């Protein structure tokens, strides 16, 4: 499937691996994919993020991802649901970090030893990339989609990865939606029907 990726999409995948390596984890998660998208400049996804107001608020998104990772990947909605049952996730995180150190629940601790193998992609990250392919295929037939094709097979751009992150339930979709980057808003920007169109 990687041969179907545009240069920008390949850079996102490589960036996600780099974010996982920088975190000291062995698995690339969907959150790493979003972090890599936030690093991009001059691509369709970066244009779309800027058009919905995330261009200057990228650090807020990064901070929200870090906070979710500290909660062991629980979304805010999941933490709120547990709070409704009388379980205070922030208190649990504080107690675990008091004993085991900051980041103990995130899997990002650097003292786990050196790991030199290839980073594997988590099920969630794989689902995002598979969904990006489905979105690219679905957009192929639309006259305004501007999908480039190689031998009749649509290519997957970084914008498709971004859209896939917005529709897969989990922390990245929640954080993006909290900052105004929903599937609907991004689709309007990328494919028309809104005030701005991607070029």
C-alpha positions as CSV (number, residue, x, y, z in Angstrom):
1,X,0.0,0.0,0.0
2,X,2.9,2.4,0.7
3,X,3.5,2.7,-3.1
4,X,0.1,4.4,-3.3
5,X,1.2,7.2,-0.9
6,X,2.2,10.6,-2.2
7,X,5.5,12.1,-1.1
8,X,3.6,14.1,1.6
9,X,1.8,11.1,2.9
10,X,5.1,9.1,3.0
11,X,6.7,12.0,5.0
12,X,3.8,11.8,7.5
13,X,4.4,8.0,8.0
14,X,8.1,8.6,8.4
15,X,7.4,11.5,10.8
16,X,5.1,9.2,12.8
17,X,7.9,6.7,13.2
18,X,10.2,9.5,14.3
19,X,7.7,10.7,16.9
20,X,7.4,7.1,18.3
21,X,11.2,6.8,18.4
22,X,11.4,10.2,20.2
23,X,8.9,9.0,22.7
24,X,11.0,5.8,23.3
25,X,8.1,3.5,22.4
26,X,8.2,0.5,20.1
27,X,4.8,1.0,18.5
28,X,3.6,3.8,16.2
29,X,0.2,5.0,17.4
30,X,-2.5,7.1,15.7
31,X,-1.4,10.0,18.0
32,X,2.1,9.8,16.4
33,X,0.5,10.1,13.0
34,X,-1.4,13.3,14.1
35,X,1.8,14.7,15.5
36,X,3.6,14.1,12.2
37,X,0.7,15.9,10.3
38,X,1.1,18.8,12.7
39,X,4.7,19.1,11.6
40,X,3.9,19.4,7.9
41,X,4.1,22.6,6.0
42,X,3.1,23.3,2.4
43,X,0.9,20.2,2.0
44,X,-2.8,19.8,1.5
45,X,-3.3,18.6,5.1
46,X,-1.3,21.6,6.5
47,X,-3.5,23.9,4.3
48,X,-6.7,22.3,5.6
49,X,-5.5,22.6,9.3
50,X,-4.6,26.2,8.8
51,X,-7.9,26.9,7.1
52,X,-9.9,25.6,10.1
53,X,-7.8,27.6,12.5
54,X,-5.2,25.1,13.7
55,X,-2.2,26.7,12.0
56,X,-1.4,28.9,15.0
57,X,-2.9,26.5,17.6
58,X,-0.8,23.4,16.8
59,X,0.9,23.6,20.2
60,X,-2.5,23.4,21.9
61,X,-3.2,20.2,20.0
62,X,0.2,18.8,20.9
63,X,-0.5,19.6,24.6
64,X,-3.9,17.9,24.4
65,X,-2.3,14.8,23.0
66,X,0.3,14.7,25.7
67,X,-2.4,15.0,28.4
68,X,-4.3,12.1,26.8
69,X,-1.2,10.0,26.7
70,X,-0.6,10.7,30.4
71,X,-4.1,9.3,30.9
72,X,-2.9,6.0,29.3
73,X,-4.6,7.0,26.0
74,X,-8.0,7.6,27.5
75,X,-10.0,10.2,25.6
76,X,-11.5,13.1,27.6
77,X,-14.9,11.5,26.9
78,X,-13.8,8.2,28.4
79,X,-12.3,10.0,31.4
80,X,-15.6,11.9,31.8
81,X,-17.6,8.7,31.6
82,X,-15.4,7.1,34.3
83,X,-15.9,10.3,36.4
84,X,-19.6,9.6,36.1
85,X,-19.0,6.3,37.8
86,X,-17.0,8.0,40.6
87,X,-13.6,7.2,39.1
88,X,-11.2,10.2,39.0
89,X,-8.7,9.4,36.2
90,X,-6.6,12.5,37.1
91,X,-6.3,11.2,40.7
92,X,-5.2,7.8,39.5
93,X,-2.7,9.3,37.1
94,X,-1.3,11.4,39.9
95,X,-0.9,8.5,42.3
96,X,0.7,6.3,39.6
97,X,3.1,9.1,38.7
98,X,3.9,9.7,42.3
99,X,5.1,6.2,42.7
100,X,6.5,5.4,39.3
101,X,7.4,8.8,37.8
102,X,5.8,11.1,35.3
103,X,4.6,9.4,32.2
104,X,4.4,6.0,33.8
105,X,0.9,5.3,32.4
106,X,1.8,6.5,28.9
107,X,4.4,4.0,27.9
108,X,6.8,6.8,27.1
109,X,9.3,6.2,29.8
110,X,12.8,6.3,28.4
111,X,14.3,3.9,31.0
112,X,12.8,0.8,29.4
113,X,16.1,0.0,27.6
114,X,17.3,0.5,24.1
115,X,15.3,-1.0,21.3
116,X,16.8,-1.2,17.8
117,X,14.2,-2.9,15.7
118,X,11.7,-1.5,13.2
119,X,8.7,0.2,14.8
120,X,5.5,-1.6,14.3
121,X,2.2,0.2,13.7
122,X,-0.5,-0.3,16.3
123,X,-3.9,-1.5,15.2
124,X,-5.2,2.0,15.5
125,X,-2.5,3.5,13.3
126,X,-3.0,0.7,10.7
127,X,-6.8,1.5,10.8
128,X,-6.1,5.1,10.1
129,X,-3.9,4.3,7.0
130,X,-6.5,1.8,5.8
131,X,-9.3,4.4,6.2
132,X,-7.2,6.9,4.3
133,X,-7.1,4.5,1.4
134,X,-10.9,4.1,1.6
135,X,-11.4,7.9,1.6
136,X,-9.0,8.3,-1.4
137,X,-11.0,5.7,-3.3
138,X,-14.3,7.3,-2.4
139,X,-13.1,10.7,-3.4
140,X,-11.7,9.4,-6.7
141,X,-15.0,9.6,-8.5
142,X,-15.9,13.1,-7.5
143,X,-15.0,15.7,-10.1
144,X,-13.7,18.2,-7.6
145,X,-11.6,15.7,-5.6
146,X,-8.3,16.3,-7.5
147,X,-7.0,12.8,-6.8
148,X,-4.0,11.8,-8.8
149,X,-4.0,8.3,-10.1
150,X,-1.3,5.8,-10.8
151,X,-2.4,3.1,-13.2
152,X,-6.1,3.6,-12.2
153,X,-5.4,3.3,-8.5
154,X,-5.9,6.5,-6.4
155,X,-3.0,7.8,-4.5
156,X,-3.2,8.5,-0.8
157,X,-2.3,12.0,0.2
158,X,-1.7,13.5,3.6
159,X,-5.1,15.0,3.5
160,X,-6.7,11.6,3.3
161,X,-4.7,10.6,6.4
162,X,-6.0,13.7,8.2
163,X,-9.5,12.9,7.2
164,X,-9.1,9.3,8.4
165,X,-7.9,10.5,11.8
166,X,-11.1,12.6,12.2
167,X,-13.5,9.6,11.6
168,X,-11.7,6.9,13.6
169,X,-12.9,7.1,17.2
170,X,-10.2,7.9,19.7
171,X,-8.0,10.6,21.1
172,X,-6.8,12.1,17.8
173,X,-10.4,12.6,16.5
174,X,-11.5,14.0,19.8
175,X,-8.6,16.4,20.0
176,X,-9.1,17.6,16.4
177,X,-12.8,18.0,16.9
178,X,-12.2,20.0,20.1
179,X,-10.1,22.4,18.0
180,X,-12.6,22.7,15.1
181,X,-11.1,20.2,12.8
182,X,-14.0,17.8,12.1
183,X,-14.4,15.6,9.0
184,X,-17.1,17.9,7.7
185,X,-15.1,21.1,8.2
186,X,-12.0,19.7,6.6
187,X,-13.9,18.2,3.7
188,X,-15.5,21.6,3.0
189,X,-12.0,23.2,2.9
190,X,-10.4,20.4,0.8
191,X,-13.1,19.7,-1.7
192,X,-15.3,22.7,-1.8
193,X,-18.6,23.8,-0.3
194,X,-16.9,26.1,2.1
195,X,-15.3,29.5,1.9
196,X,-11.8,28.2,1.1
197,X,-10.7,25.5,-1.3
198,X,-7.4,23.6,-1.3
199,X,-5.2,24.2,-4.3
